[in-house]
Amino acid sequence: MTPSVILACVAAYFAVLIGVAWWTGRSAGNEGYFRGNRRSPWVVVALGLIGDSLSGVSYISVPGKVARDHFEYLAVVFGYALGYLVICGILLPLYYRLGLTSIYGFLGQRFGPSAQKTGSGFFLLSRVFGSSARLLLSITVFQTFVFDAWGVPFWSTAAVIIGLILIYTLQGGIKTLVWTDTIQSGFLVLGVVVCTGSLLQQLGIGPLDLFRMLRSAPETAIYNGDWRSAGFFWKQLVSGAAIAVVMTGLDQNNMQKTLSCKTLSDARKNFALFTPIMVLVNLAILVLGALLFRFAAERGIGIPARTDELFPRIALQHLGTFTAVVFLLGLTAATFNSADSVLTTLTTSFCVDFLGFEQRKDLGEAARVGLRRRVHVAFAVVLFATILIFRSLADGLPLIDVVLKVAGYTYGPLLGLFFVGLATQIRVSSAAIPIVALVSMFLAGILDLAATRWWNGFRFGTELVLVNALMTGVGLSICGRIQSRATA
């Protein structure tokens, strides 16, 4: 597949997104940008969330992990499903009752403005790092298979892709994204299905043969009983539930689309449809990974040092033109889906939580739109710079591990803040909250680095978010007691 054909496919795909963005964003003001006018169909939101939960990291990095980690990632996915029950039962009713635009407004009402800015700040930090890692993976594929052949530098490729995303998200925001993300989720899932079918055909494997392979092959093992391992099943399950709560329920990026549904009932229907589809698609991605390694072994294809590169290498060079085109469209969908919504939600969180859009009376509608657009562009620049930094520091780890590790550090304080706010009556001074959150993140980093030496080879996995949240909760409790004694 030539670079010109690849570029033509991307251009055609982008033209479709531009058309949808123009149609949905024609009359979108601030209410449409931030909340979709609270008229988003729940089915459309649910389908769009599939792409958000998967992204280019799951699409490319998870298949590449199968040889090393087998199907252990499925324990995390089962944990996600449990976490979505918590979101539907506790968090969604809270957000709808308070009528929030930014979900961190709850922290502001519970603890004060400093807590709201702290929660928003950790979200901004986590999403900038996480989305940059996701984008880096997808952009690297385009760079390797298209632009390297033309001598185009990586930074130019990254700048163009960020610029394209900026164009179609700048006006419509959430009103546009609930539709464009649904289209992109469809292409991402189609990429998985078509590539899997092509591998089965090339390997001469039928449905029964596939079932036997999955049942007996060592790389399809789900249960890891080694408690010291980062992939220990029960550790992955519990921490997966926590990750779902924080990366979806406490994440402005996912909640902003869900809160654009008209009612709480519609928002819950969204999750009822999204959850089983999410589990099935992740299982399909792991099956795809097993087939990729089987195909590589039978055809004598060398496994790249970065296993993230295995899927694109086989799809683009060994499975035929049609499959390569579909793979590319799936990757393009994952790339845009990784960053388009995050630009909107980073902008929303900053405008509402830091600039006080909902309280300020000195800004008219036109002034708000102008300021919002400047913030939107600024975050695009921040994403671009972070991608370049990540690329210079890349050390060969599968990027799904990087994303989950970043979540453990940055979402832990968020989980601790929300838990204390919902489950206790603790009162903490505004000045103490950001200090406690930062100290907890720092201590979590020390534990993560030292655990292997201290605890007989134990390695933290995704459960680091729970440890981090616990330390935040303990810190807030101590500060609350000190404060209550001082005022007694």
N, C-alpha and C positions, 0 to 999 in steps of 0.2 A: 504494500500500500504506500503510495508516494506521499511526500509531504504536501503536495498541492491538493491531492484528494482529501487528506485529513483537514487541511485548512478550509476547503470548500464546505465540508460537512459542518465544521464549527460555525462558519459564517451563516449557513442556512439555518442552523439551530438558533443562533443569536438573533437572526431576523424575526423568527417566530416570537421570541421573548420580547423583542422591541414592540412588535405589533400588539401583544397582549398588554404590555405595560402602557402603551399609548391609549388603548381602549379603556382600561380600568382606571387610569390615572388622570383622565381628562378633567374631571371636576373634583379631584381629591384635595381638600384643604387639610388643615392640621388634624381635624377629627378623623378624616379618612386615613391620613398618614399614620397616626398613632393607634387608632382603635378600629379601623375599617368600618367606621360608622356603626359598629356593633350589629352588622348585618351579614357577616360571613356565614355561608352554609356549613354546617358542622361536618358533612361528608367531605367537602372540599378541604377543610382544615385538617381532617384526619389523614387524608391521602397525602397532603403536603408535608405533614410531620414525618412521614416515612423517610423522605429524603433528608430531613434534618437529623433524624436519629442515626442514619447510616453514614451519609457523606462519603467523600472520596477515601477517607481513612478505612472505613469498613469495606468499601468496594474493592480496594486494592490491598490494604495492609492485612486485613483479617485472613484472606486466603493464603497469604504468604507466611502466616504464623502457624499453619496447620502442621507442618512437618516438625516444628519444635514444640508447640503447645497442644497439639492434637485438637480435640473439640472442647477443650476446657473453657473456652470463651463462652460456651453455651450456658454455663452456670451463671455467668454475669447477666446474660440475656434473660434467664428465668428470674433472676433477681430484679431486673428492670420491670417485669410484669407485676411483681409484688409491690414495687415502689409506686407503680401507677395507681394501684388501689388506694394507697395512702394519699396520693394527690387528689383523687376523686372524692375521697371521704373527708379530708381535712382542709386541704389548701384551696381547692376551687370554691367551696362554699364561702371561705373567708374572703377571697378576692372579689367575688361577686357581691357579697354583702357590703364590702367597703367601697365598691365601685372604683377600683384602682386602675390607673393607666400604667404606672410603674408599680410592680409588686413590692418594691422596697418601701413604698409608702406605708405599708404595715409597720415596718420597723420605726419609721418616723412617728407614727401615732403611738406606738408602744413605748419607745425609749426617748424619742426626740430627734431633731434634724441630724445630729452627728451620726446616729445609728443608721439613718436612711442613707446618708452619704457613704458610710462605711460599707454597708451591704451593696450599694450600687458600685462602689469602687472595686470591691472584690469581684463582682460580676464583670466589670469592664476589663479588669486584669485577666481574668480567666478566659473570657471570650476572645480577647485580642490574641492571647497565646494559643488557645485551642484552635481558633479559626485559622490562624497563620500556619500552624502545623498541618491542618487539613489542606489548605490551599497549596502549601509547599509541595505536598505529595502529588497533587494533580498537575500543577504547573510543571513539575519536573518531568512528568511523562510527556507533556506537549513539547518541552524543551528537547528531550532526548530523541523523540521520533519525528519532530518537525523542524524546529528552529536551529538545532545544532547543524543540520545539513546545509542550512543557508548562512551559517556564521553569525546568527543573531544572538547577542548576549542574553544571559538569563534575566538580568534586571529589566531588559526591554520587554521580554515575554511577560514577566510579572506585572509590569506597568500597564501593558495593553489589556490584560485580563481584568485587572482591578478597574481600569478605566471603563471597560465594557459593562461591568457590573454596576458601576456608579451611574452610568447613563440611564439604565432602566429602573433603578430603584429610587432615584433622587426625588421624583415627583409623587408617585403613588403610595410609597411605603407599604404598610400592611395591606391596604386595599388591593394593591397589585400583587403582593407576595403570596397571598393565599391561593391565587390562581396560577402564577408562574411556578410556584413550588410543587403544585400538584402535577403539572406537566413534567417537571423535572424528576419527580418521584417515579412517574410512569416510565420514563426513559431509563432510569437507573435500574429499576426492577427488570425491565425488558432486557437490559444488558446482561444481567445475571442469568436470566432464563435462557436466552439465545446462546450465550457462551457455554453454559452447562450442556445444552442440547447438542451443540457442535462437538464438544469433547466426548460425550457419550457415543456419538456417531463415529468419530474418528477412532475411538478405542474399541468399537464393536461391543459396547456394553448395553444390555437391555435393562428394563426396570427390575427384574428379578436378580440379575447379576449385580446391579447397583446395590440392591438391598443386602445381598450376601457380602459384598465388599465392605459396606458400611458397618455391618454387624461384626466382621472378623478382622478388619484391617486395624493395626495398632494406632495409626494416626487418627482414627475416629473415636478414640477413648474419651469419654466425658468426665468420668470420676477420677479425681486426683486425691488420694487419701493421705498425702504427706503434709502434715500440719505446718511444717517449716517452709514449704514451697509457697511462692506467690500465687500459684494456681490451685491451692487447696480448695476443694469443692465448696465446703460450707462457708469458708471465708469469702469465696467469690460470690456465693449466693446472697449472703447478708450484705456484703459491701455493694453488690450490684443493685440491690434495693435502695441502699443509701445514695448511690450514684444517680439512680433514676430520680429520686426525690430532689436532689440538689441540681442535677444537670437538666432537669425538665421542670419540676415543680417550683424550684427556687431560682430558675433561670429566666430572665426577662425575654430571651430570644424565643423560647418555646411557649411561654405563657402569654406573650403579647398576641400571638395568633389565636390561641385558644380563647382568650378573653374577648376576641373580636366576634365570637359567637353571640347570638342574641340573648340566650338564657343559660342558666346553670345546667338545666337539663340537656340542652344542646351540647354544651361543653363536655358533659359526662358521656354522651353518645359518641362524641368524637374519640374519646379514649377507649370506649368499648369496641369500636371498629379498629382503631389504630393498633391496639395491643396484640391481638392474635396475628395480624398481618406482620407486625414487627418481628415477632418470634419466628414465624415461618420464613421470612426473608433472610434473617440472620442464619437460620439453619441451612437455607439454600446456599448462602455464601460460603459456609464452612464445607458443605458438600462440594462446591465448586473448587475450593482449595485442595481437597483430597484428590479430585480428578486432575487438577493441574500438576500435582507432584507425580501422580501415576503416569500421566502423559509424558512428562519430562523424563521419567525413568525409562519408559519404553522407547522413546525416540532419541535417547542419548543427548538430551538438552541439558547443558550445565546449569546448575542452580546459581543465580547471581549472589554475590556477597550480601547485597541488600535484597532480601526476599520480597520486599515491596515491588520489585521490578519484574518478578516472575510472571504475574498475570498479564501485564501489558505486553511483555515480550512474546508470550505464546499467542495471545489474542491477535496481535498485529502482524506477526510473522509466520504463523503456522496454521491458522484456522480458516483462511480464506477471506475474500474481500467483504462479503456480506457480514460475516461475524465481526470482522475488524471494524466495519462502519458502525454496527450496533454497539460494540464495546466502546468505541470512541464517543458515541452519543451518550452512553451511560456515564462515561467519565466526565464529559462536558457538563451533564446534568449535575453530577456530584460536585464538580468544581464551582459552578455558579450557585448551587444550593448551599454550599458551605459558607458563602460570604455575602450573598445578597440580603438575606434576612438579618444577618448579624450587623451589617452596616445600619440597617433601619433600627434595630433594637439597641445598639450602642448609642445611636443618636437620641432615641427616646429616653433611655435611662439618664444620659447626661443632661438633656434638656429639662426633664422633669425633676430629677433628683438633685442636680447641682445648680442648674440655672433657674429653677423654680418656676417653670412655665405656667403651672396651674395656679400659682399665687400672685404672680406679677400682674399689676394693673397698668403698668407704664408701656406695655407693648401691645400694639394693635395687631390684627391678623396678618397684615402684610409684613410687619416687622418680625413677627414670629416665624413666618415662612422663610424670610431671608436669613435669619439667624440659624434656623434649623438646617437649611441647606449648607451653610458654612460649616456647621458641626459635622454634617454628613460627609462632606468632602475631606475635612480634617481627619476623620477616622479612616477614610480610605487611604490617606497618606500614612497613617500610623500602621495599618495592616501591611502596606507595601514595605515599609522599613523593617517591620518585625519579621516578615518572610525572608528578607535578605540576611538578617541576623541569624535566624534559625538555620538557613542554608549553610552559613559559614561555620556553625557549631555542630552540624549533623555528624553523628558518630556511628551510623549504621543500624541504630535501633529501629524496629518497626514503629511507625509513627502512631499506631493505635496505643502503644505503651506510653508514648510521650503525652498524648492527649489525656489518658486516664491518670497519669502521674501529676500532670498540671492540675487536673480536677481535684485530686487528693489534697494538694496544698492550698488551692484558692477557694474551693467550695466548702471546705471544712469549717472555717469560721462562719460562713453564711448559714450552714446547717445548725451550728451551735447557737447563733443569734436567734434564728427562727424558733428553735426548740425551746429555748429559755423564755422567749416572748410568748409562746403559745401555752406552755405547760406549767409555768410558774408565775408568781407575782413579784419576782425580783425587780427592784428598781436600781438602776445603775446610772451614775453621772455620765453626761455626754462625753466628757473628756476621756473617761476610762475606756470606752467601748473600742475605739480604733486601736488603742494601745494593747488591749487584751487580744484582739483579733490578730494583730501583727506578731505579738509574742507567741501566740499559739502556732501560727504558721512557721515561725522560726524554730520552735521546739520540735514541731513535726519533722522539719528537715533534718535536725540533728538525730532524732530517733531513726529516721529512714536510713541515714548514712551509717549509723553505728549498730543497727539491729543485728546484722550478720555476725559481727564480732562479739557482741554481748550475749546473744541468745542462740548459740550453737547452730549457726547457719540460717536462722530464721530470716525470711525476706518479706517485707511489706508489699502487698499488692494493692488492689483498689480499696481495701479496708482502711487505708491510711486516712481517708476522709472521715471515718468514724472516730479514729483516735484524735484527729485534729478538732473535730466538733466537740468531743468530750473535754479536751483541754480548754477550749473556748468557754464551754458551759461552766467548768470549774472556776476559771478565771473570773467570769461574770458573777458567779455566786460569792466568791471571796470579796470582790469589790462591793457587791451589794450589802454584805454583812458589815464591812468596814464603814460604808456610808450610813447604814441604819444606826450603828453605834455612835457615829459622830453626831447624828442629829437627835439622838435620844436624850 
